[in-house]
Amino acid sequence: MLRDLKYGLRTLSKSPGLSLSKIALALLSVFGGLFFANAIIAGEVLEEVVERRFPIDPAGTFSLRAIDGTVEIYGSDSREVKIVAVKKAFSPERLNAITIRVDAKRDSVTIETTPPPASRHNFSDRSGIVEYTINIPQTARIAQVELPNGELVIDGMRGASIAAKLGRGQLVTHNCFCNQNIHVNQGGLNVFFDWLEERPITVDAMIEDGNALARFPTDATFQVHAVAGQGRVSSDFSGVEARKRGDVSEINEVIGDAPATKLTLRATDGNIHISEVIW
């Protein structure tokens, strides 16, 4: 599944007007800044794996405040929240300083992550990330997921809604048939569907600095409003003449008959592409 998602991310570099440089710079700044320089100072990466399970109602609420790293959330048929968190740092002191607190109730699970204290010196060890892999009921509501820097993937959700915020890096939602409110400050924003259903959903996606990509199957019906403040908007679903122009900064179209999916994409400084996937 993740291989398919990463294939989708690579299509950003192949889409008209979409640059790989911003993605590469964002990811390098996130992970390179966190670890590469510190590896010279502190040496081997230390790890600690935390695994927890909590029962939750299928329509319960889930929230996560993460620190730098990765977050992968998968919808499942279970009635529990399964958390696997891998803490990483270059010293035992900084590894132990990463704290994960879980407030678990029958109708909600909230995770709060605290990073190691900020270093006072420029060349001292500043390491400390967490890699989360979390399974929750697919019908749960994701009230909020916050990640400062890294990669955030939400896959297979069918609850009431999703709300997610990412500072720098890549954000992907994949086959999430629910209302979505997602925001990225810098990096890449991606909304992928392998198929569409008749259930009405609204996707509101915003990126400040970077490119946005939406991917739909070739026979999809949906309504799209895409605006790029300082960039271009392109769509594989637009007419031939519109695609030839290549200088469009806004698209407001209805694709197919009686669409149930409404997509709003906004990019302040970057490009937007709506991609047609032919299986």
Kinemage of the C-alpha trace (Angstrom):
@kinemage 1
@onewidth
@group {chain A} dominant
@subgroup {mainchain}
@vectorlist {calphas} color= white
{ca met a 1} P 0.000 0.000 0.000
{ca leu a 2} L 2.738 2.454 0.924
{ca arg a 3} L 4.530 1.574 -2.304
{ca asp a 4} L 1.442 2.715 -4.218
{ca leu a 5} L 1.302 5.923 -2.240
{ca lys a 6} L 4.948 6.677 -2.882
{ca tyr a 7} L 4.361 6.004 -6.573
{ca gly a 8} L 1.661 8.627 -6.405
{ca leu a 9} L 4.055 11.102 -4.829
{ca arg a 10} L 6.513 10.583 -7.649
{ca thr a 11} L 3.886 11.624 -10.150
{ca leu a 12} L 4.302 15.169 -8.835
{ca ser a 13} L 7.582 15.481 -10.695
{ca lys a 14} L 5.989 14.210 -13.934
{ca ser a 15} L 2.947 16.480 -13.879
{ca pro a 16} L 2.975 19.680 -15.934
{ca gly a 17} L 4.346 22.619 -13.974
{ca leu a 18} L 5.062 20.612 -10.841
{ca ser a 19} L 8.623 20.795 -9.575
{ca leu a 20} L 10.422 18.084 -7.665
{ca ser a 21} L 12.863 20.612 -6.237
{ca lys a 22} L 10.467 21.951 -3.602
{ca ile a 23} L 9.639 18.435 -2.448
{ca ala a 24} L 13.286 17.446 -2.259
{ca leu a 25} L 14.269 20.611 -0.421
{ca ala a 26} L 11.435 20.207 2.063
{ca leu a 27} L 12.290 16.588 2.846
{ca leu a 28} L 16.015 17.307 3.059
{ca ser a 29} L 15.436 20.213 5.396
{ca val a 30} L 13.224 18.072 7.617
{ca phe a 31} L 15.219 14.869 7.885
{ca gly a 32} L 18.664 16.183 7.033
{ca gly a 33} L 18.411 18.895 9.658
{ca leu a 34} L 17.159 16.472 12.254
{ca phe a 35} L 19.703 13.704 11.862
{ca phe a 36} L 22.498 14.066 9.348
{ca ala a 37} L 24.388 16.808 11.133
{ca asn a 38} L 23.726 15.268 14.517
{ca ala a 39} L 24.997 11.860 13.389
{ca ile a 40} L 28.495 13.315 13.103
{ca ile a 41} L 28.266 14.617 16.652
{ca ala a 42} L 26.392 11.904 18.481
{ca gly a 43} L 26.992 8.755 16.463
{ca glu a 44} L 24.639 5.775 16.461
{ca val a 45} L 20.867 6.228 16.417
{ca leu a 46} L 19.152 4.828 19.503
{ca glu a 47} L 15.606 3.476 19.319
{ca glu a 48} L 12.808 2.598 21.702
{ca val a 49} L 9.592 0.919 20.541
{ca val a 50} L 6.338 1.621 22.379
{ca glu a 51} L 3.249 -0.514 21.637
{ca arg a 52} L -0.167 0.147 23.163
{ca arg a 53} L -3.774 -0.934 22.497
{ca phe a 54} L -6.953 0.793 23.674
{ca pro a 55} L -10.607 -0.141 23.075
{ca ile a 56} L -12.726 2.547 21.416
{ca asp a 57} L -16.236 2.852 20.022
{ca pro a 58} L -16.288 2.465 16.226
{ca ala a 59} L -17.598 6.044 15.904
{ca gly a 60} L -15.238 7.423 18.545
{ca thr a 61} L -12.844 10.362 18.216
{ca phe a 62} L -9.091 10.177 17.695
{ca ser a 63} L -6.532 12.981 18.113
{ca leu a 64} L -2.750 13.094 17.867
{ca arg a 65} L -0.195 15.798 18.499
{ca ala a 66} L 3.118 14.479 17.208
{ca ile a 67} L 6.682 15.756 17.082
{ca asp a 68} L 8.990 15.626 14.058
{ca gly a 69} L 9.015 12.258 12.319
{ca thr a 70} L 6.366 10.238 10.498
{ca val a 71} L 2.715 9.466 11.144
{ca glu a 72} L 0.851 6.665 9.343
{ca ile a 73} L -2.813 6.172 10.261
{ca tyr a 74} L -4.801 3.268 8.798
{ca gly a 75} L -8.518 2.636 9.039
{ca ser a 76} L -9.388 -0.931 10.085
{ca asp a 77} L -12.379 -3.103 10.982
{ca ser a 78} L -11.280 -3.389 14.621
{ca arg a 79} L -12.804 -1.787 17.713
{ca glu a 80} L -9.512 -0.619 19.132
{ca val a 81} L -6.680 1.847 18.618
{ca lys a 82} L -3.340 0.134 18.091
{ca ile a 83} L -0.302 2.364 18.497
{ca val a 84} L 3.258 1.489 17.507
{ca ala a 85} L 5.645 4.360 18.198
{ca val a 86} L 9.366 4.203 17.467
{ca lys a 87} L 11.292 6.873 19.355
{ca lys a 88} L 14.698 7.794 17.926
{ca ala a 89} L 17.546 9.963 19.184
{ca phe a 90} L 21.335 10.030 19.361
{ca ser a 91} L 21.708 9.919 23.135
{ca pro a 92} L 19.947 8.087 25.970
{ca glu a 93} L 19.148 11.417 27.605
{ca arg a 94} L 17.285 12.764 24.584
{ca leu a 95} L 15.606 9.414 23.880
{ca asn a 96} L 14.259 9.237 27.441
{ca ala a 97} L 13.138 12.864 27.252
{ca ile a 98} L 10.623 12.035 24.491
{ca thr a 99} L 7.311 11.435 26.218
{ca ile a 100} L 4.105 9.921 24.840
{ca arg a 101} L 0.943 10.444 26.874
{ca val a 102} L -2.331 8.732 25.994
{ca asp a 103} L -5.735 9.761 27.341
{ca ala a 104} L -7.952 6.799 26.498
{ca lys a 105} L -11.703 6.730 27.031
{ca arg a 106} L -14.398 4.541 25.568
{ca asp a 107} L -15.410 7.203 23.030
{ca ser a 108} L -12.052 8.924 22.426
{ca val a 109} L -8.291 8.434 22.342
{ca thr a 110} L -5.927 11.410 22.496
{ca ile a 111} L -2.141 11.160 22.114
{ca glu a 112} L 0.198 13.965 23.183
{ca thr a 113} L 3.886 13.793 22.259
{ca thr a 114} L 6.523 15.964 23.921
{ca pro a 115} L 9.971 16.436 22.322
{ca pro a 116} L 13.258 16.695 24.191
{ca pro a 117} L 14.013 20.186 25.503
{ca ala a 118} L 15.436 22.660 23.021
{ca ser a 119} L 19.206 22.868 23.006
{ca arg a 120} L 20.890 26.091 24.112
{ca his a 121} L 23.940 25.582 21.897
{ca asn a 122} L 24.099 25.566 18.093
{ca phe a 123} L 26.355 22.505 17.810
{ca ser a 124} L 24.878 20.347 20.546
{ca asp a 125} L 22.701 17.273 20.019
{ca arg a 126} L 19.191 18.299 18.875
{ca ser a 127} L 17.981 14.859 17.834
{ca gly a 128} L 14.630 13.326 18.688
{ca ile a 129} L 11.804 12.075 16.458
{ca val a 130} L 8.920 9.609 16.675
{ca glu a 131} L 7.668 7.316 13.906
{ca tyr a 132} L 4.014 6.465 14.494
{ca thr a 133} L 2.068 3.606 12.907
{ca ile a 134} L -1.525 3.670 14.155
{ca asn a 135} L -4.576 1.545 13.348
{ca ile a 136} L -7.990 2.910 14.300
{ca pro a 137} L -11.594 1.955 13.429
{ca gln a 138} L -12.256 3.163 9.898
{ca thr a 139} L -15.527 4.741 11.064
{ca ala a 140} L -13.831 6.857 13.756
{ca arg a 141} L -13.589 10.633 13.477
{ca ile a 142} L -10.087 12.099 13.308
{ca ala a 143} L -10.610 15.349 15.204
{ca gln a 144} L -7.054 16.586 14.744
{ca val a 145} L -3.616 15.323 13.730
{ca glu a 146} L -0.714 17.756 14.048
{ca leu a 147} L 2.828 17.045 12.801
{ca pro a 148} L 5.504 19.784 12.749
{ca asn a 149} L 7.861 18.218 10.200
{ca gly a 150} L 7.923 14.921 8.338
{ca glu a 151} L 5.507 12.677 6.450
{ca leu a 152} L 1.837 12.222 7.301
{ca val a 153} L -0.286 9.479 5.682
{ca ile a 154} L -3.976 8.811 6.428
{ca asp a 155} L -5.428 5.786 4.647
{ca gly a 156} L -8.824 4.098 4.434
{ca met a 157} L -11.003 6.240 6.705
{ca arg a 158} L -14.834 6.299 6.529
{ca gly a 159} L -15.797 8.254 9.627
{ca ala a 160} L -17.452 11.646 9.875
{ca ser a 161} L -14.362 13.710 9.125
{ca ile a 162} L -10.585 14.168 9.088
{ca ala a 163} L -8.639 17.244 10.222
{ca ala a 164} L -4.856 17.298 9.748
{ca lys a 165} L -2.099 19.910 9.831
{ca leu a 166} L 1.513 19.517 8.709
{ca gly a 167} L 4.301 22.062 9.054
{ca arg a 168} L 6.888 20.909 6.501
{ca gly a 169} L 6.994 17.691 4.484
{ca gln a 170} L 4.490 15.491 2.647
{ca leu a 171} L 0.841 14.910 3.515
{ca val a 172} L -1.176 12.141 1.830
{ca thr a 173} L -4.788 11.074 2.258
{ca his a 174} L -5.644 7.869 0.403
{ca asn a 175} L -9.130 6.413 -0.124
{ca cys a 176} L -10.611 8.422 2.734
{ca phe a 177} L -14.359 8.579 2.074
{ca cys a 178} L -15.199 11.278 4.584
{ca asn a 179} L -15.046 15.051 4.885
{ca gln a 180} L -11.443 16.248 4.922
{ca asn a 181} L -9.883 19.478 6.150
{ca ile a 182} L -6.131 19.313 5.559
{ca his a 183} L -3.410 21.966 5.630
{ca val a 184} L 0.323 22.034 4.818
{ca asn a 185} L 2.646 24.973 5.390
{ca gln a 186} L 5.496 23.844 3.135
{ca gly a 187} L 6.146 20.746 1.047
{ca gly a 188} L 3.547 18.652 -0.772
{ca leu a 189} L -0.172 17.971 -0.342
{ca asn a 190} L -1.754 14.897 -1.943
{ca val a 191} L -5.349 13.624 -2.095
{ca phe a 192} L -5.609 10.180 -3.721
{ca phe a 193} L -8.660 8.097 -4.603
{ca asp a 194} L -8.476 4.714 -6.326
{ca trp a 195} L -12.261 4.839 -6.775
{ca leu a 196} L -15.156 7.087 -5.743
{ca glu a 197} L -18.398 6.185 -3.982
{ca glu a 198} L -21.904 7.674 -3.890
{ca arg a 199} L -21.498 8.949 -0.338
{ca pro a 200} L -21.328 12.778 -0.387
{ca ile a 201} L -17.979 14.069 0.890
{ca thr a 202} L -16.199 17.416 0.885
{ca val a 203} L -12.413 17.811 0.707
{ca asp a 204} L -10.928 21.198 1.656
{ca ala a 205} L -7.157 21.152 1.135
{ca met a 206} L -4.733 24.070 1.494
{ca ile a 207} L -0.967 24.393 1.014
{ca glu a 208} L 0.957 27.610 1.650
{ca asp a 209} L 4.272 26.869 -0.076
{ca gly a 210} L 4.509 23.866 -2.391
{ca asn a 211} L 2.516 21.777 -4.835
{ca ala a 212} L -0.823 20.002 -4.494
{ca leu a 213} L -1.859 16.845 -6.353
{ca ala a 214} L -5.293 15.202 -6.505
{ca arg a 215} L -5.597 11.779 -8.148
{ca phe a 216} L -8.873 10.268 -9.391
{ca pro a 217} L -9.760 7.252 -11.561
{ca thr a 218} L -10.587 8.001 -15.171
{ca asp a 219} L -14.338 7.319 -14.741
{ca ala a 220} L -14.709 9.476 -11.624
{ca thr a 221} L -17.444 12.090 -11.198
{ca phe a 222} L -16.621 15.033 -8.928
{ca gln a 223} L -16.746 18.795 -8.555
{ca val a 224} L -13.435 20.657 -8.269
{ca his a 225} L -12.499 24.237 -7.454
{ca ala a 226} L -8.731 24.755 -7.544
{ca val a 227} L -6.948 28.095 -7.100
{ca ala a 228} L -3.188 28.723 -7.275
{ca gly a 229} L -2.316 32.212 -6.061
{ca gln a 230} L 1.243 32.281 -7.418
{ca gly a 231} L 1.239 29.205 -9.643
{ca arg a 232} L -0.669 27.177 -12.214
{ca val a 233} L -3.592 24.793 -12.135
{ca ser a 234} L -3.826 21.885 -14.558
{ca ser a 235} L -6.250 18.984 -14.893
{ca asp a 236} L -6.248 15.811 -16.938
{ca phe a 237} L -10.060 16.041 -16.868
{ca ser a 238} L -10.237 19.481 -18.517
{ca gly a 239} L -10.967 19.955 -22.198
{ca val a 240} L -8.209 19.858 -24.783
{ca glu a 241} L -8.148 23.638 -25.283
{ca ala a 242} L -7.845 24.336 -21.552
{ca arg a 243} L -4.970 21.881 -21.259
{ca lys a 244} L -3.169 23.443 -24.215
{ca arg a 245} L -3.200 26.915 -22.641
{ca gly a 246} L -1.212 25.810 -19.629
{ca asp a 247} L -1.430 29.223 -17.941
{ca val a 248} L -4.574 28.741 -15.838
{ca ser a 249} L -4.496 29.794 -12.183
{ca glu a 250} L -8.046 28.673 -11.357
{ca ile a 251} L -10.334 25.809 -12.353
{ca asn a 252} L -13.965 25.451 -11.324
{ca glu a 253} L -15.453 22.405 -13.036
{ca val a 254} L -17.972 19.625 -12.651
{ca ile a 255} L -16.684 16.308 -13.970
{ca gly a 256} L -19.384 13.804 -14.894
{ca asp a 257} L -23.034 13.775 -13.840
{ca ala a 258} L -24.365 14.379 -10.304
{ca pro a 259} L -21.013 14.225 -8.467
{ca ala a 260} L -21.061 13.337 -4.776
{ca thr a 261} L -17.463 14.419 -4.124
{ca lys a 262} L -16.610 18.123 -3.834
{ca leu a 263} L -12.930 19.048 -3.880
{ca thr a 264} L -11.457 22.451 -3.025
{ca leu a 265} L -7.701 22.870 -3.520
{ca arg a 266} L -5.776 26.043 -2.731
{ca ala a 267} L -2.064 26.799 -3.125
{ca thr a 268} L -0.665 30.171 -2.072
{ca asp a 269} L 2.730 29.698 -3.715
{ca gly a 270} L 2.820 26.560 -5.838
{ca asn a 271} L 1.078 24.538 -8.516
{ca ile a 272} L -1.985 22.291 -8.472
{ca his a 273} L -2.593 19.259 -10.675
{ca ile a 274} L -5.659 17.026 -10.893
{ca ser a 275} L -4.440 13.708 -12.230
{ca glu a 276} L -6.395 11.052 -14.102
{ca val a 277} L -5.354 7.528 -13.200
{ca ile a 278} L -5.954 4.794 -15.736
{ca trp a 279} L -5.745 1.314 -14.225
